[in-house]
Amino acid sequence: MLEIIGHVSNVAGALGGIVAAIGVIRLLAAKRRQEQLVEVSLVLTSTSQKFVLPLQLQRKDITRAELLGRLGMFVKGGQRFSLAALGSAQFLGNLNEVARGNKNELVLQVSEEEISQFKL
């Protein structure tokens, strides 16, 4: 009887170790994914010309507030900036897709007037 209990506990211990190892591997993969760099670019709606911003955010830092702060670093003359795309549902959806790891680039559609606010 004790021998059966010993075998069962050995099997349970081995299964527990396997489950723990899988959990650690998944955790490390998630951490690696959160540290990936995300490219941010502005695309002109009129010509589809793409301007890749000289900033890359780690996926874990990609929030609307962080993006606005980083974009503010590229505004001419320290002025405030305005981008219509930042208030759209499409932008928020794209931001969520990037944060989840489904996309590696955040693209903002901008007009000629809007892009003229930035030092690119």
N, C-alpha and C positions, 0 to 999 in steps of 0.2 A: 504494500500500500504506500509506504513512504517512498519507494522507488518510483512509483507512478507520479506522485506529487513532485518529486525531484525532476522528472523528465518534463512534466507540464510547466514547472517554473522555469526550466532552462529554455523551453520553446517560447514562453511568454517574454522572458528577458531578451532573447534574440529578436523577436518581433518588435519589442519596444525599442531596441537599439536601431533597427532598420527604420522604423517610423521616425525616430529622432534624427537620424542621418538625413532622411529625405526632407524633413523640416528645415534643417540647417542649410541644405543645398538650395532650397526654395528661398529662404531668407537672404542668402548671399546673392542669388540671382536678382531678387527684388532690389537689394541695395545697389548692385551694379547698374541696374536699369535706372534707378533714381539719380545716379551720378552721371548719367550720360548727358552730353552737351546737346542743347537744342538751338538750332539756328533760327534767327528772326529776320524776316525780310519784308520790305515794302514793295508792292507791285502797283505800277500805275494802271489805273482802269482804262485809260485811253489807248495806251500803246502796249500794254503787258510787259513793259520794261521792268526788270527786277533789280532791286537794290538790296543786297545782303548787308545787314548792319554789322559793324565790327564789334559785335558783342555776342557772346554765347552764354546762355543760362543753363545751369544744371536743371534737369527735369524736376527735381525736388523743389527748386526755387521758382518755378514758372507759375506765378500768380498774376492776377491783373495789376495789383499794386506794385509788385516788383518790376513788371514790364513797363508800367508808366514811369517809374523812377528811372529805369535805365534809358528809356526813350528820351526823357528829359535831359539826359547828358549830351544829347546830340542836337539840341535846339539852338538855333542861331541867336546870339546875343542874350542868352539866359531868359528868354521870353517863355511864356506858357504856350503850350501847343494844343491843337484840337484835331482829332481824327474821328470822323464820323463812324468808321468801322469799329471803334472801341465800344460803342454802345449797341452794337447789333447782336442779335441772338446767334448768328453764324459765328461771330468772333468768340463768344463764350463757349459755343460748342467745340470750336477748333482748339481753344485753350484747354478744355477738358480732355479732348482727345490726346493732346500733347502730354498733359499731366499723367494720363493713364498709360502712356507708352505706345499708343496706337499710331502716332505720328512723330516725326523727328524734326519737323520744321513748322514754325508758326508764320503764316503769311497774312499780311494786312493789306487790303486793297485800299489805295489812296488816290486822290486826285492830284493834278499838277500843283494846284494851290496848296494842298496839304503837304506835299513833299517838299515844297519850297521853304517850309519852316525849319528844315533840318540841314545840318552840315553833313553832307555825304560825299 
